[in-house]
Amino acid sequence: MSKRADAARRFRSRDSRWRTKFGRWVADVGPSVIVDALRPDPDLRVTVGCVYGWVRGTAPRPERARALVELSRGRLTLEDVYRHAAHMREVHEDTEEP
């Protein structure tokens, strides 16, 4: 594979994280707003790094996922949150070199 094709494939994989319903919601709201909204609950312990981790494909713990759904006020479902993580795993698997 040429360097150009490889670079294009990597860009698509990075770009795809913002194409899911969850990714678009995070982009619209902003990680710092999400952290500020969830900060009052000491059991959640959400940081900006956590939010970016979720966007990269790490699935949030169930209590955090439920808090995200509640925070979205109907824009997200639990399925949207976990579908994003599964999508990012697929993208990562597709871009790994043999």
Legacy VTK file of the C-alpha trace (Angstrom):
# vtk DataFile Version 3.0
C-alpha trace
ASCII
DATASET POLYDATA
POINTS 98 float
0.000 0.000 0.000
1.310 3.455 -0.862
2.062 5.999 1.838
-0.661 8.249 0.476
-3.316 5.512 0.605
-2.185 4.563 4.111
-2.445 8.189 5.270
-5.909 8.520 3.727
-7.048 5.359 5.517
-5.757 6.639 8.865
-7.544 9.959 8.329
-10.838 8.202 7.587
-10.518 6.136 10.731
-9.891 9.222 12.872
-12.630 11.156 11.153
-15.152 8.361 11.657
-15.180 8.922 15.399
-17.140 12.132 14.847
-19.635 10.556 12.414
-21.531 8.421 14.901
-24.468 9.797 16.829
-22.391 9.735 20.022
-19.393 11.390 18.365
-21.542 14.165 16.891
-23.148 14.763 20.284
-19.764 15.061 22.028
-18.568 17.427 19.292
-21.719 19.546 19.621
-21.708 19.714 23.413
-17.965 19.718 24.030
-15.960 17.543 26.415
-15.542 20.266 29.043
-19.324 20.820 29.234
-19.825 17.081 29.715
-17.215 17.006 32.491
-18.707 20.062 34.213
-22.210 18.582 34.068
-21.127 15.231 35.544
-18.600 16.600 38.063
-21.088 16.980 40.949
-21.417 13.181 41.157
-18.259 11.894 42.896
-19.041 8.323 41.801
-18.637 9.215 38.125
-15.184 10.875 38.293
-15.257 12.015 34.671
-12.346 13.924 33.156
-11.782 15.398 29.718
-9.423 12.471 29.131
-12.293 10.060 29.840
-14.498 11.792 27.308
-11.814 11.655 24.615
-11.230 8.009 25.513
-14.897 7.294 24.872
-14.681 9.098 21.542
-11.643 6.952 20.653
-13.699 3.860 21.404
-13.366 2.937 25.054
-16.847 2.054 26.253
-17.903 3.973 29.367
-18.919 2.080 32.470
-22.702 1.555 32.651
-23.287 4.257 35.282
-21.369 6.764 33.175
-23.200 5.720 30.005
-26.540 6.211 31.765
-25.405 9.660 32.944
-24.445 10.569 29.367
-27.849 9.490 28.071
-29.563 11.560 30.755
-27.324 14.543 30.023
-28.153 14.333 26.310
-31.849 14.925 27.069
-33.083 12.452 24.487
-30.409 12.859 21.841
-28.638 9.620 22.825
-29.631 6.142 23.901
-27.462 3.565 25.628
-27.349 1.793 22.290
-25.878 4.922 20.639
-23.135 5.121 23.264
-22.159 1.469 23.014
-22.625 1.306 19.238
-19.999 4.066 18.969
-17.496 1.997 20.958
-18.169 -1.053 18.777
-17.820 1.038 15.621
-14.469 2.396 16.741
-13.211 -1.130 17.507
-14.196 -2.159 13.967
-12.446 0.870 12.465
-9.330 0.145 14.513
-9.313 -3.509 13.411
-9.686 -2.438 9.764
-6.724 -0.071 9.979
-4.303 -2.389 11.758
-1.459 -3.687 9.679
-1.134 -7.451 9.338
LINES 1 99
98 0 1 2 3 4 5 6 7 8 9 10 11 12 13 14 15 16 17 18 19 20 21 22 23 24 25 26 27 28 29 30 31 32 33 34 35 36 37 38 39 40 41 42 43 44 45 46 47 48 49 50 51 52 53 54 55 56 57 58 59 60 61 62 63 64 65 66 67 68 69 70 71 72 73 74 75 76 77 78 79 80 81 82 83 84 85 86 87 88 89 90 91 92 93 94 95 96 97
